[in-house]
């Protein structure tokens, strides 16, 4: 006759690898859940911050620019001074950071800027610089065109400096700039 081995069941003190693995998995799951919640809160805070920045920018784009109004009895000289003052006010209210960021983001080591002259009233921009070669200048123009702020970038003038080492190309670009979408 076959002998049956005695089985001992102790539910109060489980032993073996299974119970340790379950504890480790439980702790790992709790840590993963806490990390996910912390990350979600961080993203939520960042989203609220970005939304407030966007709303502030929208408000800035809707505002009217300050200007000085003349009176009917003003002399020609006074009217001319008011015109100049309004031009200065318009230049002060240009979002320079975004415009310069667009220009700087297109730069590389092959092009050096020498001048940036914005036309506030016409939203035009004259960029003067020097490039290593004509293809380098054309590539720079293409990068400017792809920016969010500049449109209709055209090469106004260019001159190859044949007497200088490396024969750099001096250029002038014209572009129209737009405010952030």
C-alpha positions as CSV (number, residue, x, y, z in Angstrom):
1,X,0.0,0.0,0.0
2,X,1.1,3.4,-0.8
3,X,1.8,5.8,1.9
4,X,0.4,9.4,1.7
5,X,2.6,12.2,2.9
6,X,1.2,14.5,5.4
7,X,0.5,18.1,4.2
8,X,0.8,21.0,6.6
9,X,-1.2,24.1,5.9
10,X,-0.3,27.3,7.7
11,X,-2.3,30.3,6.4
12,X,-1.0,32.7,9.1
13,X,2.7,32.4,8.2
14,X,3.0,31.8,4.5
15,X,6.5,30.8,3.5
16,X,8.4,30.6,0.2
17,X,9.3,32.8,-2.7
18,X,5.8,33.6,-3.8
19,X,5.0,35.7,-0.8
20,X,8.2,37.8,-1.1
21,X,7.6,38.3,-4.8
22,X,4.1,39.5,-4.2
23,X,5.4,42.0,-1.6
24,X,8.0,43.4,-4.0
25,X,5.4,43.7,-6.8
26,X,3.0,45.5,-4.5
27,X,5.7,48.0,-3.4
28,X,6.7,48.5,-7.1
29,X,3.1,49.1,-8.1
30,X,2.5,51.7,-5.4
31,X,5.8,53.5,-6.3
32,X,4.7,53.5,-10.0
33,X,1.3,54.9,-9.1
34,X,2.8,57.6,-6.9
35,X,5.3,58.6,-9.7
36,X,2.5,58.8,-12.2
37,X,0.4,61.0,-10.0
38,X,3.3,63.3,-9.3
39,X,4.1,63.5,-13.1
40,X,0.4,64.3,-13.9
41,X,0.4,67.1,-11.3
42,X,3.6,68.5,-12.8
43,X,2.1,68.4,-16.3
44,X,-1.1,70.0,-15.1
45,X,0.8,72.9,-13.4
46,X,2.8,73.4,-16.6
47,X,-0.3,73.4,-18.7
48,X,-2.0,76.0,-16.5
49,X,1.2,78.2,-16.8
50,X,1.3,77.9,-20.5
51,X,-2.4,78.7,-20.8
52,X,-2.0,81.8,-18.8
53,X,1.0,82.9,-20.9
54,X,-1.1,82.3,-24.0
55,X,-3.9,84.3,-22.7
56,X,-1.5,87.1,-21.8
57,X,-0.1,87.1,-25.3
58,X,-3.6,87.2,-26.8
59,X,-4.4,90.2,-24.7
60,X,-1.2,91.9,-25.8
61,X,-2.1,91.3,-29.4
62,X,-5.6,92.8,-29.0
63,X,-4.4,95.9,-27.4
64,X,-4.3,99.2,-29.2
65,X,-1.0,101.0,-29.6
66,X,-0.7,104.3,-27.8
67,X,-0.5,107.4,-30.0
68,X,-0.5,111.1,-29.6
69,X,-3.3,113.1,-31.3
70,X,-2.8,116.6,-32.6
71,X,-5.3,119.4,-32.5
72,X,-6.6,121.5,-35.3
73,X,-4.7,124.6,-34.4
74,X,-1.3,122.9,-34.2
75,X,1.5,124.3,-36.3
76,X,3.3,122.3,-39.0
77,X,6.3,121.9,-36.8
78,X,4.1,120.5,-33.9
79,X,2.4,118.1,-36.3
80,X,5.8,116.9,-37.4
81,X,6.9,116.4,-33.8
82,X,3.7,114.4,-33.0
83,X,4.3,112.2,-36.1
84,X,7.9,111.5,-34.9
85,X,6.7,110.8,-31.3
86,X,4.0,108.4,-32.7
87,X,6.7,106.6,-34.6
88,X,8.9,106.2,-31.5
89,X,5.8,104.9,-29.6
90,X,5.2,102.3,-32.3
91,X,8.8,101.2,-32.2
92,X,8.6,100.8,-28.5
93,X,5.6,98.5,-28.7
94,X,7.1,96.1,-31.2
95,X,7.5,92.5,-29.8
96,X,11.3,92.7,-30.3
97,X,12.0,89.4,-28.5
98,X,10.0,87.3,-30.9
99,X,11.4,89.0,-33.9
100,X,15.0,88.7,-32.8
101,X,14.4,85.1,-31.7
102,X,13.2,84.2,-35.2
103,X,16.3,85.8,-36.8
104,X,18.7,84.2,-34.3
105,X,17.1,80.7,-34.7
106,X,18.0,80.8,-38.4
107,X,21.7,81.6,-37.9
108,X,24.5,79.1,-38.3
109,X,28.2,79.4,-38.6
110,X,28.2,80.3,-42.3
111,X,26.4,83.7,-42.0
112,X,27.1,86.7,-39.8
113,X,24.6,89.5,-39.4
114,X,25.8,93.0,-39.6
115,X,22.5,95.0,-39.4
116,X,18.8,94.5,-38.7
117,X,16.6,97.4,-39.5
118,X,12.9,97.0,-38.9
119,X,10.2,99.2,-40.5
120,X,7.6,99.4,-37.8
121,X,4.8,100.9,-39.8
122,X,5.2,98.6,-42.9
123,X,6.1,95.6,-40.9
124,X,9.2,95.3,-43.1
125,X,12.7,94.2,-42.2
126,X,16.1,94.8,-43.7
127,X,18.8,92.3,-42.8
128,X,22.4,92.9,-43.8
129,X,25.1,90.4,-43.3
130,X,28.0,88.4,-44.7
131,X,28.0,84.8,-45.7
132,X,30.8,82.3,-46.5
133,X,29.2,81.7,-49.9
134,X,26.1,82.4,-51.9
135,X,24.6,78.9,-51.2
136,X,25.1,79.7,-47.4
137,X,23.2,82.9,-47.8
138,X,20.4,81.1,-49.7
139,X,20.2,78.4,-47.1
140,X,19.9,81.2,-44.4
141,X,17.1,82.8,-46.4
142,X,15.2,79.4,-46.5
143,X,15.6,79.0,-42.7
144,X,14.2,82.6,-42.2
145,X,11.3,81.8,-44.5
146,X,10.4,78.7,-42.4
147,X,10.2,80.7,-39.2
148,X,6.8,81.7,-37.7
149,X,7.6,85.4,-37.8
150,X,9.1,86.2,-41.2
151,X,7.4,86.0,-44.6
152,X,8.4,86.9,-48.2
153,X,12.2,86.8,-47.6
154,X,14.0,88.0,-50.7
155,X,17.6,88.7,-51.6
156,X,17.7,92.5,-52.2
157,X,21.5,92.8,-53.0
158,X,24.6,90.6,-52.9
159,X,28.2,91.2,-53.7
160,X,31.0,88.6,-53.7
161,X,34.1,90.2,-52.1
162,X,36.7,88.7,-54.5
163,X,39.6,90.6,-52.9
164,X,39.0,89.3,-49.4
165,X,40.2,85.9,-48.2
166,X,37.6,83.2,-48.8
167,X,35.6,85.5,-51.1
168,X,32.7,86.1,-48.7
169,X,29.3,87.3,-49.9
170,X,27.9,90.5,-48.5
171,X,24.1,90.6,-48.7
172,X,20.9,92.5,-47.9
173,X,17.6,90.7,-47.4
174,X,14.1,92.1,-47.2
175,X,11.3,90.4,-45.3
176,X,7.9,91.0,-43.9
177,X,7.4,90.2,-40.2
178,X,4.3,89.1,-38.5
179,X,3.3,88.9,-34.9
180,X,3.0,85.5,-33.2
181,X,0.0,83.5,-34.4
